[in-house]
Amino acid sequence: MGYVLRMSGEIRDWLAGLRDGEPRTAAAIVHALIALVREGSSLGPPTVVPLDEPPPRMDPREALDYAYQERLERLQDVRSSTADAGKVAAAQAEFDAFRVKKETLKARYTSAVAQEAVARLLADVAAHEDGQPFAQDRHTDAEQTEQLSSVTADIERELGREPWPDELYELRPAVPGEEIRLIFAVEPADAVLLISALEGRDAVSEQHGRAVEVSAEILRQVRAGQDPEASAVEFADGRQLAQEFVGGEGANSSAGRSTVVPAELTAEWLPFQLASEGFPPCEHQVSDAGLVMTSAAATDMFIDPSGAWPVPDAGRLVGTPPDGNFRLAARVTVDFGSTYDAGALLLHAGERLWAKLCLELSPQRKPMAVTVVTRGTSDDCNSFDVSVSTLWLRITRSGAAWAFHASTDGDWWRLLRYFSLGSDDPVKIGFLAQSPTGQGCKATFERIAFLTGPPSDLRDGS
C-alpha cells in the first residue's frame, strides 16, 4: 500500500550530514528507508525487528541521576531564557524538591538491596550449617523482597514510566563496515514515524537501551498529541527521499533537470523508446554512436537470497521491445572505480522479476562477465574474467526463453545463461549502470544493434 515517512528536523539534519560527508552510508540508509516506505513493518527480519518488550532498564539509581541531570538542564534553560523572577523561583523550587526525593529514594533502594543480599546470605549460611546445599534459588525473606519491590515502584512512579507502547520497531540498514540502528513506529496506520538513530558500533553497544526507552517515551507523547516536532518532516514516497539524501546537491539538481532524466527517449539505434526508471536516476547522454550512463553512488540491483538486504534500486533506461524474437547487442566499456561497478544489459518485468548481463569489477579487481537472474530473490553467476574493461554483451529472446551471451571480439559469442523468467508479465529491455560500493560509475554502450530473430544456434558461438 505504501507509507508516508515522517521524522524530526534533527533526524533530517543527520541524514543530510551523511549525504554530504558519507554518501555511501547515506545511500544505503535511504535504500532501506525506501523499502520501509514501500512495505512497512512487514519487511520483517533481519531488516526490521520488532521491539516487543522493553530493554533491560538501567539501575533505578542511575535512572534517578539521569532524570536529575535532565531537570538541571531545564532549570539552566529557564534561568537563561527569562528574567521573570517568579518563574525562575518556581523552577528552582521544583528542582530542589526532586533533588530531595532523588536522594531519599536512592538511599531507600540501596538499603533495600543490601538487606535483601544479607537475608539471602543468612539463608544460604543456615542451609549450609544444616548440611544442605546452598539455596541459590530459594526465595529470600518475603519482607525484604516486598521492601525492594515497593521502593522500585516508587521510583518508577517518580520517573513517570508508563506501560510499554506497541508497534515499536528497529530498522537495520545494511551498511558495509558500519552499524546503524533506526528506531521507528507505524504511527498512524498509513505512516512510518522515524524516531531515533544510533550510528556506530560503540553507540549501538552502549546507548541502545536508553535510545529505545527514549523512543518509547517520544511515541507516547506523539500519540497523545504532545510532540509535533517528532513528525515535523514528511516524505510522501521514495522518490523524495532519494532526491534529497542520495548523491548530494549535484545529484539533487540533476535529478530535477528534464534534460538529464527525460520522460522518454528515442535513439536511431533502437526501434522502440526508452524511459528512465529506478532511483536514484542515472545521468545519461545519447549520440549516434551509442549511450553513456553514469550511475549514482551506492546503486545496485540485487535481492540477496539470504534476506540480509532490503530491495536496492538503481537508475536505468528501459523500454518495451517489439513482439517476436530478437537480439540486442552492445560493446560495453566501464570506467571501474569500486568493487561491483558494472555496465549491464537488462531485462525487467517487475520489482522482483528481472535479469541482468554485466561487465562487472570483481572483488579481485578484475573485469568479469556476470549474470544475475531474479525471481523473488537473485542468484549470482560469475562467468569469466577479461583482461580489459570492454566486453560485448548480447540478450536474445527465443520464444519463451532468454539467452545471455558475451564476446571479447564481437564475433564469437559464449553462451552464459539460457533461462526463463517464469512469468507472462511484459518484459522491458534496456541498459543499466551500477555502483554498489562506490561513488558512481560510468558505462559506455557503443555499436548497439537490435536484430530480429535469434542466432542460428544459441550454443555454437554464432
C-alpha positions in Angstrom: 0.0 0.0 0.0 2.9 2.4 0.6 3.5 4.6 3.7 4.3 8.2 4.3 7.7 8.7 6.1 7.8 11.2 9.0 10.8 12.3 11.1 12.0 15.2 13.2 14.1 18.0 11.8 17.0 16.7 13.9 17.0 13.3 12.1 16.6 15.1 8.7 19.8 17.1 9.5 21.6 13.9 10.5 20.8 12.3 7.1 21.8 15.5 5.3 25.1 15.4 7.1 25.7 11.8 6.0 24.7 12.7 2.4 27.4 15.4 2.3 30.1 13.6 4.3 29.5 9.9 3.9 27.4 9.5 0.7 27.7 5.7 0.6 26.3 5.3 4.1 23.5 7.8 3.3 22.6 5.9 0.2 22.5 2.6 2.0 20.2 4.0 4.7 18.0 5.6 2.1 17.7 2.3 0.2 16.5 0.7 3.4 14.1 3.6 4.1 12.7 3.3 0.6 12.0 -0.4 1.2 10.4 0.5 4.6 8.2 3.2 2.9 7.1 0.5 0.4 6.5 -2.4 2.8 6.3 -1.0 6.3 7.0 -3.3 9.3 6.1 -6.3 7.1 9.6 -6.0 5.6 10.5 -8.3 8.5 13.8 -9.7 9.9 16.6 -9.2 9.6 16.0 -5.7 8.2 13.1 -4.9 10.5 13.0 -6.3 14.1 10.0 -5.7 16.4 10.8 -4.3 19.8 8.0 -6.2 21.6 9.5 -5.9 25.1 11.3 -3.1 26.8 15.1 -3.5 27.1 16.5 -4.3 30.5 16.3 -1.0 32.3 19.2 0.7 33.9 19.7 0.5 37.7 16.9 2.7 39.3 19.6 4.8 41.0 21.2 5.6 37.6 17.8 6.4 36.2 17.2 8.9 39.0 20.6 10.5 38.3 19.8 10.7 34.6 16.4 12.4 35.4 18.1 14.8 37.8 20.6 15.8 35.1 17.7 16.5 32.7 15.9 18.6 35.2 19.1 20.5 35.9 19.5 21.3 32.2 15.9 22.5 32.1 16.5 24.8 35.1 19.5 26.3 33.4 17.4 26.9 30.3 14.8 28.7 32.3 17.4 30.9 34.0 19.0 31.8 30.7 15.7 32.4 28.8 13.6 34.5 31.2 14.0 37.5 33.5 10.8 36.6 35.3 12.0 36.0 38.9 8.8 34.2 39.8 9.2 31.6 37.0 12.9 31.1 38.0 11.9 30.7 41.7 9.2 28.2 40.8 11.6 26.2 38.6 14.2 26.2 41.3 11.7 25.0 43.9 10.6 22.1 41.7 14.2 21.2 41.0 15.1 21.3 44.8 12.1 19.1 45.6 13.1 16.5 43.1 16.7 16.5 44.4 15.5 15.7 47.9 13.2 12.9 46.5 16.0 11.5 44.4 18.4 11.2 47.4 15.7 9.8 49.6 14.7 7.2 47.0 18.3 6.2 46.2 19.0 5.7 49.9 15.9 3.6 50.4 16.8 1.5 47.3 20.4 1.0 48.4 19.2 -0.1 51.9 16.6 -2.5 50.4 19.2 -4.1 48.1 21.7 -4.5 51.0 19.0 -6.0 53.3 17.9 -8.4 50.6 21.6 -9.5 50.0 22.1 -10.0 53.7 18.9 -12.1 54.0 20.0 -14.3 51.1 23.4 -14.8 52.6 22.0 -15.7 56.0 19.6 -18.2 54.4 22.4 -19.8 52.5 24.6 -20.0 55.6 21.8 -21.6 57.6 21.2 -24.1 54.9 24.9 -24.9 54.8 25.1 -25.4 58.5 22.2 -27.9 58.3 24.2 -29.9 55.8 22.1 -28.8 52.8 23.3 -27.4 49.6 23.4 -23.6 49.3 19.9 -22.3 48.5 20.8 -20.4 45.4 17.3 -20.4 44.1 15.5 -20.2 47.4 13.2 -17.2 47.9 14.6 -14.6 50.3 12.6 -13.3 53.2 9.3 -12.1 51.9 9.5 -8.8 53.8 12.9 -7.9 52.3 11.6 -8.7 48.8 8.5 -6.6 49.3 10.6 -3.7 50.6 12.7 -3.7 47.4 9.6 -4.0 45.1 8.0 -1.2 47.0 10.8 1.3 46.6 11.3 0.3 42.9 7.6 1.0 42.3 8.0 4.4 44.0 11.0 5.3 41.7 9.0 4.2 38.6 6.2 6.5 39.6 8.5 9.4 40.3 10.1 9.0 36.9 6.7 8.8 35.2 7.4 5.5 33.4 4.4 4.1 31.6 3.4 0.8 30.0 5.5 -0.2 27.0 3.9 1.1 23.8 3.1 -1.3 20.9 4.2 -1.0 17.3 7.8 0.0 18.1 10.4 -1.5 15.6 14.0 -1.2 14.7 15.3 -0.8 11.1 18.8 -2.3 10.5 20.1 -1.0 7.2 22.9 -3.0 5.6 25.8 -0.5 5.7 29.1 -2.1 4.8 31.6 -1.7 7.7 29.1 0.2 9.8 26.4 -0.4 12.3 23.2 1.7 12.1 20.0 1.3 14.1 16.9 3.3 13.3 14.0 3.1 15.7 10.6 3.7 14.2 6.9 3.1 14.8 3.9 2.7 12.5 2.0 5.8 13.6 -0.7 6.3 12.4 -1.6 3.3 10.3 -0.5 4.9 7.0 2.7 6.4 8.2 6.1 5.3 9.4 7.5 7.6 12.1 11.3 7.6 12.3 12.1 8.4 16.0 15.7 7.8 16.8 19.0 6.9 15.2 22.1 5.2 16.5 25.3 5.3 14.4 28.4 3.3 15.1 29.2 0.1 17.0 30.0 2.0 20.2 26.7 3.8 20.2 24.7 0.7 19.4 26.5 -1.3 22.1 26.4 1.4 24.9 23.4 3.5 24.2 20.8 1.1 22.6 18.8 0.5 25.7 18.5 4.2 26.6 17.6 5.1 22.9 14.8 2.5 22.9 13.4 3.9 26.2 13.6 7.5 24.9 11.9 6.4 21.6 9.1 4.7 23.6 8.5 7.9 25.5 8.5 10.0 22.3 6.0 7.6 20.8 3.7 8.0 23.8 3.9 11.8 23.5 3.2 11.7 19.8 0.1 9.5 20.3 -1.0 12.0 23.0 -0.6 14.9 20.6 2.2 16.4 22.7 5.3 16.3 20.4 4.5 17.7 16.9 8.2 18.2 16.3 8.8 14.5 16.2 6.9 14.2 12.9 7.6 17.7 11.5 9.3 16.5 8.3 7.3 14.3 5.8 8.3 12.4 2.7 5.5 11.2 0.6 7.4 8.5 -1.3 10.8 7.0 -2.0 11.4 9.5 -4.9 11.5 12.4 -2.5 13.9 10.5 -0.2 16.3 9.7 -3.0 16.3 13.2 -4.4 17.1 14.8 -1.1 19.6 12.4 0.5 21.4 10.4 -2.2 24.3 11.9 -4.0 24.4 15.4 -2.5 23.5 18.7 -4.1 24.7 17.8 -7.5 22.5 14.7 -7.7 19.5 16.7 -6.4 19.9 19.3 -9.0 20.5 16.8 -11.9 17.5 14.7 -10.8 15.3 17.8 -11.3 16.5 18.6 -14.8 14.4 17.2 -17.6 17.4 17.3 -19.9 19.1 14.7 -17.7 16.1 12.5 -16.9 13.5 12.8 -19.7 10.2 11.1 -19.7 11.1 9.1 -22.8 14.0 8.9 -25.2 14.3 8.0 -28.9 17.5 6.7 -30.4 18.1 5.8 -34.0 19.8 2.5 -33.0 16.6 1.1 -31.3 13.1 0.5 -32.8 11.4 1.4 -29.5 11.6 4.3 -27.0 13.5 4.2 -23.7 12.3 5.6 -20.4 14.1 6.5 -17.2 13.2 4.2 -14.3 14.6 3.4 -10.8 16.0 5.5 -8.0 18.2 7.4 -7.8 18.1 8.2 -11.5 21.2 8.0 -13.6 22.6 10.7 -15.8 23.0 9.7 -19.5 24.0 11.1 -22.9 22.8 9.8 -26.2 24.5 10.1 -29.5 24.6 8.4 -32.9 27.4 6.3 -31.6 25.6 5.0 -28.6 24.9 5.7 -25.0 26.9 6.9 -21.9 25.3 6.3 -18.5 26.6 7.5 -15.1 25.1 5.9 -12.0 24.6 7.5 -8.7 26.5 6.3 -5.6 25.6 3.1 -3.8 23.2 1.9 -6.6 22.6 -1.8 -7.3 20.0 -4.3 -8.4 20.5 -7.4 -6.4 18.0 -9.0 -3.9 20.1 -11.1 -1.6 18.7 -14.6 -1.2 19.8 -14.6 2.5 17.4 -11.7 3.1 20.2 -9.6 4.5 19.5 -6.5 2.4 16.4 -4.5 1.6 15.5 -4.3 -2.0 18.0 -2.0 -3.6 17.5 0.1 -6.7 19.4 1.9 -9.5 18.5 4.2 -12.3 18.1 2.5 -15.7 16.9 3.1 -19.2 14.4 0.5 -20.4 11.6 0.2 -23.0 9.2 -2.4 -24.4 10.7 -4.2 -27.5 8.6 -5.3 -30.5 6.9 -8.7 -30.4 8.8 -11.7 -31.6 12.3 -13.0 -31.3 15.3 -10.6 -31.3 18.9 -9.9 -30.3 20.1 -6.7 -28.5 23.9 -6.4 -28.5 26.4 -3.7 -27.5 30.1 -3.2 -26.8 30.3 -2.1 -23.2 33.2 -0.2 -21.6 33.2 0.6 -17.9 35.3 3.1 -16.0 35.8 0.9 -13.0 36.4 2.5 -9.6 35.0 0.3 -7.0 34.1 -3.3 -6.5 30.9 -4.4 -8.3 30.9 -1.3 -10.6 29.2 -2.5 -13.7 27.6 -1.7 -17.0 24.8 -4.1 -18.0 22.0 -5.1 -20.4 18.8 -5.6 -18.5 15.5 -7.5 -18.7 12.9 -6.0 -16.4 9.4 -7.4 -15.7 8.8 -6.2 -12.1 10.5 -5.2 -8.9 11.4 -8.8 -8.1 11.4 -10.2 -11.6 14.3 -9.2 -13.8 17.7 -10.3 -15.1 21.0 -8.6 -16.0 24.1 -9.3 -18.0 27.0 -7.4 -16.7 30.6 -6.4 -17.2 31.5 -6.0 -13.6 34.6 -5.4 -11.4 35.1 -8.4 -9.2 36.4 -8.3 -5.5 39.8 -9.4 -7.0 39.8 -6.2 -9.1 39.3 -8.0 -12.4 36.7 -7.2 -15.0 34.3 -10.1 -15.2 31.3 -11.3 -17.2 28.5 -11.7 -14.6 24.8 -12.8 -14.9 22.0 -12.4 -12.3 18.5 -13.8 -12.7 16.0 -12.6 -10.1 12.7 -14.4 -9.4 11.8 -13.1 -6.0 15.4 -13.2 -4.9 18.6 -13.0 -7.0 21.1 -15.7 -8.0 24.6 -14.6 -8.9 26.8 -16.3 -11.5 30.4 -15.2 -12.3 31.4 -16.5 -15.7 34.8 -15.5 -16.9 37.5 -12.7 -16.4 38.6 -10.4 -19.1 41.9 -8.5 -19.4 40.4 -5.2 -20.4 37.5 -3.0 -19.4 35.5 -3.7 -22.5 33.2 -6.6 -23.4 30.5 -7.4 -25.9 27.2 -8.3 -24.3 24.0 -9.7 -26.0 20.5 -10.5 -24.9 18.4 -12.9 -27.1 14.7 -13.7 -26.9 13.8 -17.0 -28.4 10.1 -17.9 -27.8 9.5 -18.0 -24.0 13.2 -18.3 -23.3 16.0 -15.8 -22.9 19.8 -16.2 -23.6 22.7 -14.2 -22.3 25.9 -14.2 -24.4 29.2 -12.4 -24.1 32.1 -11.9 -26.6 35.6 -10.5 -26.4 35.7 -9.6 -30.1 32.0 -9.2 -31.2 32.4 -12.2 -33.5 32.4 -15.4 -31.4 29.7 -15.5 -28.7 29.9 -17.5 -25.5 26.6 -18.7 -24.0 26.4 -17.7 -20.3 22.8 -18.3 -19.4 19.7 -19.9 -21.0 16.6 -19.4 -18.8 13.0 -18.3 -18.4 11.7 -15.6 -16.1 8.8 -17.9 -15.3 6.1 -15.2 -15.9 3.9 -14.0 -18.7 4.3 -10.4 -17.5 5.5 -7.9 -20.2 9.3 -7.6 -20.2 11.2 -4.4 -20.8 14.8 -4.4 -22.0 17.5 -1.8 -21.8 20.6 -0.5 -20.1 22.0 -0.2 -16.6 25.0 1.3 -14.8 25.5 0.5 -11.1 28.0 1.3 -8.3 27.0 -0.7 -5.2 30.1 0.1 -3.1 31.3 3.3 -4.9 30.6 6.9 -5.6 29.2 6.3 -9.1 30.2 4.5 -12.3 30.3 5.5 -16.0 29.4 2.8 -18.6 29.6 3.4 -22.3 27.4 1.4 -24.7 28.6 1.5 -28.3 27.8 -0.3 -31.6 24.4 -1.0 -30.2 22.5 -3.4 -32.5 18.9 -4.6 -32.4 18.2 -7.5 -34.8 15.1 -9.6 -35.3 15.3 -13.4 -34.8 17.7 -15.5 -32.7 21.1 -16.7 -33.8 21.0 -20.0 -35.8 22.3 -21.9 -32.8 22.4 -20.5 -29.3 25.4 -22.7 -28.4 27.7 -22.7 -31.4 29.1 -19.2 -30.9 27.2 -17.6 -33.8 
